[in-house]
Amino acid sequence: MDPQEFIKMDPWEFIEKVETYSDFVMFLKLLSKDFYIHEDEWQNIRIDSYLEATAGWLEHSAHRDKDLDFSQPLNWKTLCHIFITAKYYE
């Protein structure tokens, strides 16, 4: 992927491209960039609230989101969804 194209990507859009460990690392870098550029959009800007939101979303989603099957080993895309959802989840 062209570095200029990568820099401009939205983390939500990039999730569809995530297939490997390296893609997941790139996703985390995009998510970090998103935080610095759009901190005002993040509900959880401290690590403790971010991790609490991650745990809360996982508990809630395990019971209601049929697209996420937590009985199976996690794949890279699912990990991306876990990390990005905590940006908004309260």
Number of C-alpha atoms within 10 A of each C-alpha: 5 6 7 8 8 14 11 9 13 14 21 15 10 18 20 10 13 20 12 12 11 11 17 20 14 17 27 16 14 19 20 14 15 17 15 10 10 10 14 10 12 17 15 20 14 9 9 10 16 22 15 15 22 23 15 14 18 17 11 11 16 14 11 9 11 9 9 15 13 14 7 7 7 11 13 19 18 16 13 22 15 17 17 19 16 23 22 14 17 14
